[in-house]
Amino acid sequence: MPQFTYTITCPQGLHGRPAMGLAEAAGALSSAVTIWKGDRSARADRLMALMTLGVSQGDSVTVTVEGGDEAASLQALEAYFKENL
Amino acid sequence: MEKRFGKSLCPGRAAAPVFVDGPARGAGFTLGFCGAGGELARFEEARRAALDRLEGQYRQALGRAGEEGAEIFRLHRAMLGDRDFLDQVEENIQGRGLEAAAAVLSAGEMFSAQFSALEDPYLRDRAADVEEISRLVAGLLSGAGEAPPPAGDYLAAADSLSPSRLMELEGAKGLILRECSPLGHTALLARAMNLPVITGLEPDPAWTGRPAALDGGEGALYLDPDQEVLTQFQEKTRQEALRAAGLAARALGPVCTRSGRAVGLWANAASPEEAARALGNGAQGIGLLRTEFLFLRRDTPPGEEEQLALYRQVIQAMEGRRVVIRTLDLGSDKRAPWMSGPREDNPALGLRGIRRSLARPELFSTQLRAILRAAAEGETAVMFPVVTSPEEVLQARALLDRCRAQLEEENLPAGPVEAGVMIETPAAALLAGELARVSDFFSIGSNDLAQYTLAMDRQDPACDPRHPAVLELIRRAVEGGHRFGRPVSLCGALAADPAMTEELLALGLDGLSVPAEDLWSLRERIEGLG
């Protein structure tokens, strides 16, 4: 499964506004996006699950994509993470 | 009058009758289970209505509390669109045969429990958000709702208050709550809307309609307040408004006349406290920092570190705006116990200003080193008093350069420092062009300029800086400075005289430096000129 690993730099972590933004961005993609923190995971377009994952600034997460145009989704997500998170 | 104490959550004061916000009006109704399809349709209809309401509250909060305060309503909307949450509601209806309202409340409890189990206090607070959106939808489904708030202003009292309800209570001037998380969105919104809030008081429904005064900072609620409390409230509120206006002034841009000519508005100061006041009153910087006060009334002159500490405090108080430090001008009417040399018969015409500093190079170097080091903290300039010739300026600058080189050798940080000249002798005004070649800016000291031009003690009320000879010297100083592109400003009593502002600007002055308390009136005066 295509994936990348990213260390969250935004001070809020994946809470509040950053989580809302990511859920929206992931929801707009053709692939199913999953965020992994250690062995726990959440669908990126499910806001509440994403928030309860409890990702904070400095945490390293792995992002996987499945289905649809995986290459395009992965590229878009990497750009989104770098820009916003 | 009755005084109750709670805990302060948001400061501020408000006086108005109390409105105790009751629990839901009626218990609502239930239609009975109308089949899974029917319940799903009713849920979806209520959800859409809830989204509309949240959208309206988002816009309202955006206007009253800004983007950060309004964000909660975006979050609630996003939560109400969460696929997992919707799946759970559907499951509750289809699998468990729950009515729409019960199904959404049950899903809300489930998701809120997940948030409550988290360690992060911010995320734990989100449990309340999930409960709130499910109650909102359930309320729309069952027809239960809260009492409409009264018209006019009031202090809202309640056990707790959701962000949505807070937006509905449009007339609320303050909040009295039994519970309110300081990290929660209600607190955040209240702060953003400048509402005073106290917590920890059990609201009594009998308070409704009673006149009251709320002091958020003190955590106090006065029921049926007496006149003294109300007068105090007004006075404190007035003072805070003044302070707020001061804070707003920090954001003010340069002062311009109506035709758009920008005029430097500077303050004279002699201490960090005066500097802070100047910033609060809209000064673009300190145009004249007097340093004599540091040296007077003591047996030995202050050392480099002591001077440095004080200059730093002033620079920090000005939050990065330019501070022009005038080097020591002792002599004349100011004499310190540690000063050596014979007592002069005619000290106004004795050893003073730059002449005295150049005659005491150790003392002068100490001050220049402190100024150079302070300049590492923010924009700083130095200016020399009672100059009469370019040679004096060159000597002072040479010493300044030597001090900088020494600091470099000692690995002590120093900042860039412009060097300016005070024009306060006829000699300086007449040699303005020569002085402009060797300096970075001029500041005209009108009090001494008048004294030395008119041969009259500056303390004498007849010593008038508006004398045509003094004004002519000012004109020449401006002309000489501008010939070399040096900005010329004026400090001294003349600068604060509103009757002279127009004439001074007509002479071509780039800025005026006045005591902090004169900044507002001078700003108004300049802005009123053509």
Contacts between the chains, C-beta under 8 A, distances in Angstrom:
chain1	res1	chain2	res2	distance
A	15	B	120	7.7
A	15	B	122	5.8
A	15	B	123	6.3
A	16	B	71	6.7
A	16	B	75	6.5
A	16	B	122	7.7
A	17	B	71	6.0
A	17	B	74	8.0
A	20	B	74	6.4
A	20	B	75	6.3
A	20	B	78	5.0
A	23	B	78	6.6
A	24	B	78	7.7
A	43	B	84	7.8
A	45	B	83	7.0
A	46	B	82	5.9
A	46	B	83	5.8
A	46	B	84	4.7
A	47	B	78	5.1
A	47	B	79	6.2
A	47	B	81	7.8
A	47	B	82	4.9
A	48	B	79	6.3
A	48	B	82	5.0
A	48	B	84	6.2
A	48	B	85	6.2
A	48	B	111	5.6
A	48	B	114	7.4
A	48	B	115	7.8
A	48	B	130	7.0
A	49	B	82	8.0
A	49	B	84	5.7
A	51	B	115	7.6
A	51	B	123	6.2
A	51	B	126	6.3
A	52	B	114	5.0
A	52	B	115	6.2
A	52	B	118	6.4
A	52	B	123	7.0
A	54	B	118	5.7
A	54	B	119	7.4
A	54	B	120	5.8
A	54	B	123	6.1
A	56	B	120	7.2
